[in-house]
Amino acid sequence: MKVLITGCNGQVGHCLVNQLRGKADILAVDKDKLDITDQAAVYTMVVEFEPNYIINAAAHTAVDKAEEEVDLSFAINRDGPKYLAEAAESCGAVMLHISTDYVFDGLGHMPYQESNPVGPQGVYGKSKLAGEQVVAQSCDEHLILRTAWVFGEHGNNFVKTMLRLGQDRDVLSIVGDQIGGPTYAGDIASALITMIEYIEKEGAPEWGVYHFSGMPYASWFDFAERIFDVAEEHGVLEKKPTISAIPTSAYPTPAKRPANSRMDCRRIEAQFGVQPSDWQLALTNIQAYK
């Protein structure tokens, strides 16, 4: 089994490489080895490697910068996936692509199902939705995994930011009216690998979009509170800061954040047996996030 992984230095890509090592013949690349926006380079690499699976973990994820870097966002989040999916189709590979809750409008209180109408509110979400659409159009055998609030030991994320701020400040204000499912990067990698293993054993699944994120749902305030509790318990912080919940309106950003990032993960469980990410369990390894 041969697997091409793009974005191998990102949070999920890093975990994919670690978890697939010894299970598959891996070609792991980041932007220094493959510019996914270069159609010829993508095609050449895929033709030479002849993968059975392509996992696209590369993305332009700087949500606020995307509002200014519109062309770059669409090049990486739409054009790159298109070229990878076209190459996958040409060599008979399965395309697995990571997407985001930002494809929705973030309104309401119900968890989003895969069939719910999309309505991205910013450049990042619009570019990621465009990526989903071109993957579906370009490669018949595709799986799109929408996830949210990704964190892990590798790379930059909310957990590391909170630990850094917790070292420097005694008092913090955290947004309390955005609700979602924090998702451990290692669990996203495991979910993707489980999907591949299912195909290897059972054959074709129902192709298309699947949701995968963490449970229980939490606000950023709830998430931070748990991070600090665990950090104090494990001696990562001598004393946790005092935190208070603030509304989104008190913390303006260039890009609009979804108030509702809850995702319904029943479809991936029914098809592949994948349970939601247990983000609280992942935090017990808090020393590794320093």
Phi and psi in degrees as GROMACS dihedral restraints (atoms count N, CA, C in turn):
[ dihedral_restraints ]
;  ai    aj    ak    al  type     phi  dphi    fc
    3     4     5     6     1  -115.4    20    10
    4     5     6     7     1   128.7    20    10
    6     7     8     9     1  -127.0    20    10
    7     8     9    10     1   124.5    20    10
    9    10    11    12     1   -96.5    20    10
   10    11    12    13     1   124.0    20    10
   12    13    14    15     1  -115.7    20    10
   13    14    15    16     1   120.2    20    10
   15    16    17    18     1   -97.9    20    10
   16    17    18    19     1   157.5    20    10
   18    19    20    21     1    67.6    20    10
   19    20    21    22     1    38.1    20    10
   21    22    23    24     1   -70.2    20    10
   22    23    24    25     1   -14.3    20    10
   24    25    26    27     1   -95.7    20    10
   25    26    27    28     1     0.1    20    10
   27    28    29    30     1   -81.2    20    10
   28    29    30    31     1   179.8    20    10
   30    31    32    33     1   -59.6    20    10
   31    32    33    34     1   -51.1    20    10
   33    34    35    36     1   -77.1    20    10
   34    35    36    37     1   -41.4    20    10
   36    37    38    39     1   -57.7    20    10
   37    38    39    40     1   -41.7    20    10
   39    40    41    42     1   -59.4    20    10
   40    41    42    43     1   -44.7    20    10
   42    43    44    45     1   -67.5    20    10
   43    44    45    46     1   -38.0    20    10
   45    46    47    48     1   -59.8    20    10
   46    47    48    49     1   -45.3    20    10
   48    49    50    51     1   -61.1    20    10
   49    50    51    52     1   -46.2    20    10
   51    52    53    54     1   -62.9    20    10
   52    53    54    55     1   -41.5    20    10
   54    55    56    57     1   -78.9    20    10
   55    56    57    58     1   -26.9    20    10
   57    58    59    60     1   -89.9    20    10
   58    59    60    61     1   -12.4    20    10
   60    61    62    63     1   -59.4    20    10
   61    62    63    64     1   124.6    20    10
   63    64    65    66     1    90.5    20    10
   64    65    66    67     1   -14.3    20    10
   66    67    68    69     1   -99.0    20    10
   67    68    69    70     1   -22.9    20    10
   69    70    71    72     1  -151.7    20    10
   70    71    72    73     1   163.4    20    10
   72    73    74    75     1   -83.0    20    10
   73    74    75    76     1   110.5    20    10
   75    76    77    78     1  -106.1    20    10
   76    77    78    79     1   136.9    20    10
   78    79    80    81     1  -117.9    20    10
   79    80    81    82     1   105.3    20    10
   81    82    83    84     1  -106.0    20    10
   82    83    84    85     1   121.9    20    10
   84    85    86    87     1  -130.8    20    10
   85    86    87    88     1   148.8    20    10
   87    88    89    90     1  -119.9    20    10
   88    89    90    91     1  -172.6    20    10
   90    91    92    93     1   -62.9    20    10
   91    92    93    94     1   -22.5    20    10
   93    94    95    96     1   -73.8    20    10
   94    95    96    97     1   -22.5    20    10
   96    97    98    99     1  -104.6    20    10
   97    98    99   100     1   -25.6    20    10
   99   100   101   102     1  -149.2    20    10
  100   101   102   103     1   118.2    20    10
  102   103   104   105     1   -87.3    20    10
  103   104   105   106     1   104.9    20    10
  105   106   107   108     1   -68.2    20    10
  106   107   108   109     1   -12.1    20    10
  108   109   110   111     1   -85.1    20    10
  109   110   111   112     1    -1.3    20    10
  111   112   113   114     1   -98.0    20    10
  112   113   114   115     1    99.3    20    10
  114   115   116   117     1   -57.9    20    10
  115   116   117   118     1   -43.2    20    10
  117   118   119   120     1   -65.0    20    10
  118   119   120   121     1   -41.1    20    10
  120   121   122   123     1   -64.8    20    10
  121   122   123   124     1   -41.3    20    10
  123   124   125   126     1   -61.1    20    10
  124   125   126   127     1   -49.1    20    10
  126   127   128   129     1   -62.0    20    10
  127   128   129   130     1   -43.2    20    10
  129   130   131   132     1   -61.6    20    10
  130   131   132   133     1   -46.2    20    10
  132   133   134   135     1   -64.2    20    10
  133   134   135   136     1   -42.7    20    10
  135   136   137   138     1   -66.8    20    10
  136   137   138   139     1   -42.8    20    10
  138   139   140   141     1   -62.2    20    10
  139   140   141   142     1   -40.7    20    10
  141   142   143   144     1   -72.7    20    10
  142   143   144   145     1   -39.0    20    10
  144   145   146   147     1   -84.3    20    10
  145   146   147   148     1   -30.7    20    10
  147   148   149   150     1    53.3    20    10
  148   149   150   151     1    60.9    20    10
  150   151   152   153     1   -72.7    20    10
  151   152   153   154     1   154.4    20    10
  153   154   155   156     1   -85.7    20    10
  154   155   156   157     1   -27.1    20    10
  156   157   158   159     1  -139.1    20    10
  157   158   159   160     1   140.0    20    10
  159   160   161   162     1  -118.2    20    10
  160   161   162   163     1   122.5    20    10
  162   163   164   165     1  -110.5    20    10
  163   164   165   166     1   114.7    20    10
  165   166   167   168     1   -94.2    20    10
  166   167   168   169     1   101.0    20    10
  168   169   170   171     1  -104.9    20    10
  169   170   171   172     1    10.1    20    10
  171   172   173   174     1   -87.3    20    10
  172   173   174   175     1   141.6    20    10
  174   175   176   177     1  -166.9    20    10
  175   176   177   178     1   156.2    20    10
  177   178   179   180     1   -93.2    20    10
  178   179   180   181     1   102.6    20    10
  180   181   182   183     1  -107.0    20    10
  181   182   183   184     1     3.8    20    10
  183   184   185   186     1   -76.5    20    10
  184   185   186   187     1    92.5    20    10
  186   187   188   189     1   -59.2    20    10
  187   188   189   190     1   -44.1    20    10
  189   190   191   192     1   -74.0    20    10
  190   191   192   193     1   -42.5    20    10
  192   193   194   195     1   -61.2    20    10
  193   194   195   196     1   -30.7    20    10
  195   196   197   198     1   -59.1    20    10
  196   197   198   199     1   -29.2    20    10
  198   199   200   201     1   -62.7    20    10
  199   200   201   202     1   -26.6    20    10
  201   202   203   204     1  -100.1    20    10
  202   203   204   205     1   -35.7    20    10
  204   205   206   207     1   -94.5    20    10
  205   206   207   208     1    60.2    20    10
  207   208   209   210     1   -64.5    20    10
  208   209   210   211     1   -49.9    20    10
  210   211   212   213     1   -62.3    20    10
  211   212   213   214     1   -42.1    20    10
  213   214   215   216     1   -64.2    20    10
  214   215   216   217     1   -42.2    20    10
  216   217   218   219     1   -59.6    20    10
  217   218   219   220     1   -46.5    20    10
  219   220   221   222     1   -71.2    20    10
  220   221   222   223     1   -32.3    20    10
  222   223   224   225     1   -63.0    20    10
  223   224   225   226     1   -45.3    20    10
  225   226   227   228     1   -80.5    20    10
  226   227   228   229     1   -40.9    20    10
  228   229   230   231     1   -90.2    20    10
  229   230   231   232     1   -17.6    20    10
  231   232   233   234     1  -115.7    20    10
  232   233   234   235     1   -56.4    20    10
  234   235   236   237     1   -67.0    20    10
  235   236   237   238     1   -43.8    20    10
  237   238   239   240     1   -58.3    20    10
  238   239   240   241     1   -51.9    20    10
  240   241   242   243     1   -58.3    20    10
  241   242   243   244     1   -36.2    20    10
  243   244   245   246     1   -61.5    20    10
  244   245   246   247     1   -47.5    20    10
  246   247   248   249     1   -65.7    20    10
  247   248   249   250     1   -39.6    20    10
  249   250   251   252     1   -65.2    20    10
  250   251   252   253     1   -42.5    20    10
  252   253   254   255     1   -67.0    20    10
  253   254   255   256     1   -39.7    20    10
  255   256   257   258     1   -63.5    20    10
  256   257   258   259     1   -41.3    20    10
  258   259   260   261     1   -66.8    20    10
  259   260   261   262     1   -38.6    20    10
  261   262   263   264     1   -60.5    20    10
  262   263   264   265     1   -46.1    20    10
  264   265   266   267     1   -61.0    20    10
  265   266   267   268     1   -39.6    20    10
  267   268   269   270     1   -68.7    20    10
  268   269   270   271     1   -27.3    20    10
  270   271   272   273     1  -110.0    20    10
  271   272   273   274     1     7.2    20    10
  273   274   275   276     1    76.9    20    10
  274   275   276   277     1    23.5    20    10
  276   277   278   279     1   -90.2    20    10
  277   278   279   280     1   156.3    20    10
  279   280   281   282     1   -86.5    20    10
  280   281   282   283     1   134.7    20    10
  282   283   284   285     1  -102.8    20    10
  283   284   285   286     1   122.2    20    10
  285   286   287   288     1  -114.0    20    10
  286   287   288   289     1   127.3    20    10
  288   289   290   291     1  -132.3    20    10
  289   290   291   292     1   134.5    20    10
  291   292   293   294     1   -94.6    20    10
  292   293   294   295     1   129.1    20    10
  294   295   296   297     1  -125.5    20    10
  295   296   297   298     1  -158.7    20    10
  297   298   299   300     1  -148.3    20    10
  298   299   300   301     1   158.6    20    10
  300   301   302   303     1   -67.5    20    10
  301   302   303   304     1   -16.0    20    10
  303   304   305   306     1   -67.3    20    10
  304   305   306   307     1    -5.9    20    10
  306   307   308   309     1   -73.2    20    10
  307   308   309   310     1   -13.3    20    10
  309   310   311   312     1   -96.6    20    10
  310   311   312   313     1   169.2    20    10
  312   313   314   315     1   -82.5    20    10
  313   314   315   316     1   -11.3    20    10
  315   316   317   318     1    76.0    20    10
  316   317   318   319     1    15.9    20    10
  318   319   320   321     1   -96.0    20    10
  319   320   321   322     1   166.1    20    10
  321   322   323   324     1    78.9    20    10
  322   323   324   325     1  -170.1    20    10
  324   325   326   327     1  -130.4    20    10
  325   326   327   328     1    -5.1    20    10
  327   328   329   330     1   -84.9    20    10
  328   329   330   331     1   144.6    20    10
  330   331   332   333     1   -62.2    20    10
  331   332   333   334     1   138.4    20    10
  333   334   335   336     1   -76.3    20    10
  334   335   336   337     1   129.3    20    10
  336   337   338   339     1   -93.9    20    10
  337   338   339   340     1   161.6    20    10
  339   340   341   342     1   -59.8    20    10
  340   341   342   343     1   -29.0    20    10
  342   343   344   345     1   -87.0    20    10
  343   344   345   346     1    -6.1    20    10
  345   346   347   348     1   -66.5    20    10
  346   347   348   349     1   147.9    20    10
  348   349   350   351     1   -59.7    20    10
  349   350   351   352     1   141.7    20    10
  351   352   353   354     1   -91.6    20    10
  352   353   354   355     1   161.9    20    10
  354   355   356   357     1  -173.3    20    10
  355   356   357   358     1    65.0    20    10
  357   358   359   360     1   -59.9    20    10
  358   359   360   361     1   144.3    20    10
  360   361   362   363     1  -103.2    20    10
  361   362   363   364     1    -9.1    20    10
  363   364   365   366     1  -142.2    20    10
  364   365   366   367     1   178.2    20    10
  366   367   368   369     1   -62.4    20    10
  367   368   369   370     1   -43.2    20    10
  369   370   371   372     1   -57.4    20    10
  370   371   372   373     1   -51.9    20    10
  372   373   374   375     1   -63.0    20    10
  373   374   375   376     1   -39.6    20    10
  375   376   377   378     1   -66.0    20    10
  376   377   378   379     1   -39.6    20    10
  378   379   380   381     1   -70.0    20    10
  379   380   381   382     1   -36.2    20    10
  381   382   383   384     1   -70.3    20    10
  382   383   384   385     1   -38.0    20    10
  384   385   386   387     1   -63.4    20    10
  385   386   387   388     1   -42.4    20    10
  387   388   389   390     1   -59.7    20    10
  388   389   390   391     1   -37.1    20    10
  390   391   392   393     1   -63.8    20    10
  391   392   393   394     1   -43.6    20    10
  393   394   395   396     1   -56.9    20    10
  394   395   396   397     1   -46.1    20    10
  396   397   398   399     1   -64.7    20    10
  397   398   399   400     1   -41.8    20    10
  399   400   401   402     1   -73.4    20    10
  400   401   402   403     1   -31.5    20    10
  402   403   404   405     1   -63.2    20    10
  403   404   405   406     1   -46.6    20    10
  405   406   407   408     1   -62.8    20    10
  406   407   408   409     1   -36.7    20    10
  408   409   410   411     1   -75.5    20    10
  409   410   411   412     1   -28.7    20    10
  411   412   413   414     1   -96.4    20    10
  412   413   414   415     1   -21.8    20    10
  414   415   416   417     1  -138.6    20    10
  415   416   417   418     1   117.5    20    10
  417   418   419   420     1   -62.1    20    10
  418   419   420   421     1   -45.0    20    10
  420   421   422   423     1   -91.7    20    10
  421   422   423   424     1    84.5    20    10
  423   424   425   426     1  -131.9    20    10
  424   425   426   427     1   149.0    20    10
  426   427   428   429     1  -130.5    20    10
  427   428   429   430     1   123.0    20    10
  429   430   431   432     1  -110.2    20    10
  430   431   432   433     1   121.9    20    10
  432   433   434   435     1  -108.9    20    10
  433   434   435   436     1   107.3    20    10
  435   436   437   438     1   -85.6    20    10
  436   437   438   439     1   132.3    20    10
  438   439   440   441     1  -139.8    20    10
  439   440   441   442     1  -178.2    20    10
  441   442   443   444     1  -156.0    20    10
  442   443   444   445     1   154.2    20    10
  444   445   446   447     1    49.9    20    10
  445   446   447   448     1    54.0    20    10
  447   448   449   450     1   -75.9    20    10
  448   449   450   451     1   136.4    20    10
  450   451   452   453     1  -145.3    20    10
  451   452   453   454     1   158.0    20    10
  453   454   455   456     1  -175.6    20    10
  454   455   456   457     1   180.0    20    10
  456   457   458   459     1   -72.0    20    10
  457   458   459   460     1   -24.2    20    10
  459   460   461   462     1  -106.1    20    10
  460   461   462   463     1   135.7    20    10
  462   463   464   465     1    88.9    20    10
  463   464   465   466     1  -177.6    20    10
  465   466   467   468     1   -95.0    20    10
  466   467   468   469     1   137.6    20    10
  468   469   470   471     1  -164.5    20    10
  469   470   471   472     1   177.2    20    10
  471   472   473   474     1   -61.7    20    10
  472   473   474   475     1   -39.2    20    10
  474   475   476   477     1   -61.9    20    10
  475   476   477   478     1   -47.3    20    10
  477   478   479   480     1   -65.1    20    10
  478   479   480   481     1   -37.9    20    10
  480   481   482   483     1   -62.9    20    10
  481   482   483   484     1   -44.0    20    10
  483   484   485   486     1   -64.2    20    10
  484   485   486   487     1   -40.9    20    10
  486   487   488   489     1   -64.9    20    10
  487   488   489   490     1   -38.5    20    10
  489   490   491   492     1   -66.5    20    10
  490   491   492   493     1   -45.6    20    10
  492   493   494   495     1   -66.5    20    10
  493   494   495   496     1   -35.0    20    10
  495   496   497   498     1   -65.3    20    10
  496   497   498   499     1   -26.3    20    10
  498   499   500   501     1   -74.0    20    10
  499   500   501   502     1   -31.8    20    10
  501   502   503   504     1   -99.7    20    10
  502   503   504   505     1   -22.3    20    10
  504   505   506   507     1  -127.4    20    10
  505   506   507   508     1   147.6    20    10
  507   508   509   510     1   -92.5    20    10
  508   509   510   511     1   -22.3    20    10
  510   511   512   513     1  -132.8    20    10
  511   512   513   514     1   134.6    20    10
  513   514   515   516     1  -137.8    20    10
  514   515   516   517     1   146.3    20    10
  516   517   518   519     1  -111.6    20    10
  517   518   519   520     1   127.2    20    10
  519   520   521   522     1  -126.0    20    10
  520   521   522   523     1   138.4    20    10
  522   523   524   525     1   -59.9    20    10
  523   524   525   526     1   129.6    20    10
  525   526   527   528     1  -115.9    20    10
  526   527   528   529     1    -0.2    20    10
  528   529   530   531     1  -114.0    20    10
  529   530   531   532     1    17.5    20    10
  531   532   533   534     1  -109.7    20    10
  532   533   534   535     1   125.3    20    10
  534   535   536   537     1  -118.2    20    10
  535   536   537   538     1   133.6    20    10
  537   538   539   540     1  -159.9    20    10
  538   539   540   541     1  -165.7    20    10
  540   541   542   543     1  -120.5    20    10
  541   542   543   544     1   100.1    20    10
  543   544   545   546     1   -53.4    20    10
  544   545   546   547     1   137.1    20    10
  546   547   548   549     1  -130.1    20    10
  547   548   549   550     1   122.0    20    10
  549   550   551   552     1   -74.3    20    10
  550   551   552   553     1   128.5    20    10
  552   553   554   555     1   -56.7    20    10
  553   554   555   556     1   -37.2    20    10
  555   556   557   558     1   -63.7    20    10
  556   557   558   559     1   -32.0    20    10
  558   559   560   561     1   -74.2    20    10
  559   560   561   562     1   -32.9    20    10
  561   562   563   564     1   -64.0    20    10
  562   563   564   565     1   -45.2    20    10
  564   565   566   567     1   -59.6    20    10
  565   566   567   568     1   -44.6    20    10
  567   568   569   570     1   -62.0    20    10
  568   569   570   571     1   -39.2    20    10
  570   571   572   573     1   -63.2    20    10
  571   572   573   574     1   -44.5    20    10
  573   574   575   576     1   -63.3    20    10
  574   575   576   577     1   -40.6    20    10
  576   577   578   579     1   -68.1    20    10
  577   578   579   580     1   -38.2    20    10
  579   580   581   582     1   -61.0    20    10
  580   581   582   583     1   -38.6    20    10
  582   583   584   585     1   -62.2    20    10
  583   584   585   586     1   -42.4    20    10
  585   586   587   588     1   -65.3    20    10
  586   587   588   589     1   -44.6    20    10
  588   589   590   591     1   -63.4    20    10
  589   590   591   592     1   -35.5    20    10
  591   592   593   594     1   -61.3    20    10
  592   593   594   595     1   -47.3    20    10
  594   595   596   597     1   -61.8    20    10
  595   596   597   598     1   -41.8    20    10
  597   598   599   600     1   -62.0    20    10
  598   599   600   601     1   -36.2    20    10
  600   601   602   603     1   -92.4    20    10
  601   602   603   604     1   -43.2    20    10
  603   604   605   606     1  -104.0    20    10
  604   605   606   607     1   -16.8    20    10
  606   607   608   609     1    93.9    20    10
  607   608   609   610     1  -162.5    20    10
  609   610   611   612     1   -63.2    20    10
  610   611   612   613     1   130.7    20    10
  612   613   614   615     1   -87.8    20    10
  613   614   615   616     1  -168.7    20    10
  615   616   617   618     1   -80.7    20    10
  616   617   618   619     1   113.1    20    10
  618   619   620   621     1   -70.6    20    10
  619   620   621   622     1   159.6    20    10
  621   622   623   624     1   130.2    20    10
  622   623   624   625     1  -148.0    20    10
  624   625   626   627     1   -98.1    20    10
  625   626   627   628     1   138.8    20    10
  627   628   629   630     1  -134.6    20    10
  628   629   630   631     1   147.0    20    10
  630   631   632   633     1  -102.5    20    10
  631   632   633   634     1   138.6    20    10
  633   634   635   636     1  -147.9    20    10
  634   635   636   637     1   117.9    20    10
  636   637   638   639     1  -152.8    20    10
  637   638   639   640     1  -172.9    20    10
  639   640   641   642     1   -91.1    20    10
  640   641   642   643     1   160.3    20    10
  642   643   644   645     1  -135.4    20    10
  643   644   645   646     1   149.4    20    10
  645   646   647   648     1   -77.1    20    10
  646   647   648   649     1   161.3    20    10
  648   649   650   651     1   -61.1    20    10
  649   650   651   652     1   148.7    20    10
  651   652   653   654     1  -152.4    20    10
  652   653   654   655     1   160.2    20    10
  654   655   656   657     1   -89.0    20    10
  655   656   657   658     1   168.9    20    10
  657   658   659   660     1   -60.9    20    10
  658   659   660   661     1   -34.9    20    10
  660   661   662   663     1   -62.5    20    10
  661   662   663   664     1   -47.3    20    10
  663   664   665   666     1   -59.8    20    10
  664   665   666   667     1   -43.8    20    10
  666   667   668   669     1   -60.8    20    10
  667   668   669   670     1   -47.3    20    10
  669   670   671   672     1   -62.8    20    10
  670   671   672   673     1   -41.6    20    10
  672   673   674   675     1   -58.8    20    10
  673   674   675   676     1   -43.1    20    10
  675   676   677   678     1   -68.4    20    10
  676   677   678   679     1   -39.7    20    10
  678   679   680   681     1   -57.8    20    10
  679   680   681   682     1   -47.2    20    10
  681   682   683   684     1   -69.4    20    10
  682   683   684   685     1   -36.7    20    10
  684   685   686   687     1   -60.7    20    10
  685   686   687   688     1   -47.6    20    10
  687   688   689   690     1   -67.5    20    10
  688   689   690   691     1   -40.7    20    10
  690   691   692   693     1   -61.4    20    10
  691   692   693   694     1   -39.9    20    10
  693   694   695   696     1   -69.6    20    10
  694   695   696   697     1   -41.7    20    10
  696   697   698   699     1   -59.1    20    10
  697   698   699   700     1   -38.7    20    10
  699   700   701   702     1   -95.5    20    10
  700   701   702   703     1     7.0    20    10
  702   703   704   705     1    75.3    20    10
  703   704   705   706     1    13.0    20    10
  705   706   707   708     1   -73.9    20    10
  706   707   708   709     1   -34.8    20    10
  708   709   710   711     1  -120.2    20    10
  709   710   711   712     1   134.6    20    10
  711   712   713   714     1   -65.4    20    10
  712   713   714   715     1   -41.0    20    10
  714   715   716   717     1  -144.8    20    10
  715   716   717   718     1   130.3    20    10
  717   718   719   720     1   -74.9    20    10
  718   719   720   721     1   147.5    20    10
  720   721   722   723     1   -73.5    20    10
  721   722   723   724     1   161.8    20    10
  723   724   725   726     1   -82.3    20    10
  724   725   726   727     1   126.5    20    10
  726   727   728   729     1  -120.9    20    10
  727   728   729   730     1   149.4    20    10
  729   730   731   732     1  -131.5    20    10
  730   731   732   733     1   149.4    20    10
  732   733   734   735     1   -88.0    20    10
  733   734   735   736     1   134.6    20    10
  735   736   737   738     1  -125.4    20    10
  736   737   738   739     1   157.7    20    10
  738   739   740   741     1   -77.3    20    10
  739   740   741   742     1   159.0    20    10
  741   742   743   744     1   -55.2    20    10
  742   743   744   745     1   -35.8    20    10
  744   745   746   747     1   -61.3    20    10
  745   746   747   748     1   -21.9    20    10
  747   748   749   750     1   -85.9    20    10
  748   749   750   751     1    -5.4    20    10
  750   751   752   753     1  -133.9    20    10
  751   752   753   754     1    71.8    20    10
  753   754   755   756     1   -67.4    20    10
  754   755   756   757     1   142.4    20    10
  756   757   758   759     1  -134.3    20    10
  757   758   759   760     1   156.7    20    10
  759   760   761   762     1   -57.1    20    10
  760   761   762   763     1   -38.8    20    10
  762   763   764   765     1  -103.4    20    10
  763   764   765   766     1   138.7    20    10
  765   766   767   768     1   -71.4    20    10
  766   767   768   769     1   131.0    20    10
  768   769   770   771     1   -93.5    20    10
  769   770   771   772     1   141.9    20    10
  771   772   773   774     1   -70.3    20    10
  772   773   774   775     1   133.0    20    10
  774   775   776   777     1   -72.9    20    10
  775   776   777   778     1   -30.5    20    10
  777   778   779   780     1  -118.1    20    10
  778   779   780   781     1   107.9    20    10
  780   781   782   783     1  -114.6    20    10
  781   782   783   784     1    18.1    20    10
  783   784   785   786     1   -65.9    20    10
  784   785   786   787     1   134.3    20    10
  786   787   788   789     1  -121.7    20    10
  787   788   789   790     1   137.1    20    10
  789   790   791   792     1   -86.7    20    10
  790   791   792   793     1   115.7    20    10
  792   793   794   795     1  -105.6    20    10
  793   794   795   796     1    21.4    20    10
  795   796   797   798     1   -71.2    20    10
  796   797   798   799     1   -30.0    20    10
  798   799   800   801     1   -67.0    20    10
  799   800   801   802     1   -42.5    20    10
  801   802   803   804     1   -69.0    20    10
  802   803   804   805     1   -30.9    20    10
  804   805   806   807     1   -70.0    20    10
  805   806   807   808     1   -40.6    20    10
  807   808   809   810     1   -67.8    20    10
  808   809   810   811     1   -39.3    20    10
  810   811   812   813     1   -83.3    20    10
  811   812   813   814     1   -43.1    20    10
  813   814   815   816     1  -117.0    20    10
  814   815   816   817     1    -5.3    20    10
  816   817   818   819     1    74.1    20    10
  817   818   819   820     1    20.6    20    10
  819   820   821   822     1   -89.3    20    10
  820   821   822   823     1   121.7    20    10
  822   823   824   825     1   -85.0    20    10
  823   824   825   826     1   155.5    20    10
  825   826   827   828     1   -57.3    20    10
  826   827   828   829     1   154.6    20    10
  828   829   830   831     1   -65.7    20    10
  829   830   831   832     1   133.4    20    10
  831   832   833   834     1   -93.2    20    10
  832   833   834   835     1    86.3    20    10
  834   835   836   837     1   -67.6    20    10
  835   836   837   838     1   -28.7    20    10
  837   838   839   840     1   -69.5    20    10
  838   839   840   841     1   -36.8    20    10
  840   841   842   843     1   -64.7    20    10
  841   842   843   844     1   -41.2    20    10
  843   844   845   846     1   -62.6    20    10
  844   845   846   847     1   -28.4    20    10
  846   847   848   849     1   -74.0    20    10
  847   848   849   850     1   -14.5    20    10
  849   850   851   852     1   -67.8    20    10
  850   851   852   853     1   -12.5    20    10
  852   853   854   855     1   -95.4    20    10
  853   854   855   856     1    34.0    20    10
  855   856   857   858     1   -59.4    20    10
  856   857   858   859     1   -27.8    20    10
  858   859   860   861     1   -61.2    20    10
  859   860   861   862     1   -29.7    20    10
  861   862   863   864     1   -76.1    20    10
  862   863   864   865     1    -8.0    20    10
  864   865   866   867     1   -92.1    20    10
  865   866   867   868     1    -4.5    20    10
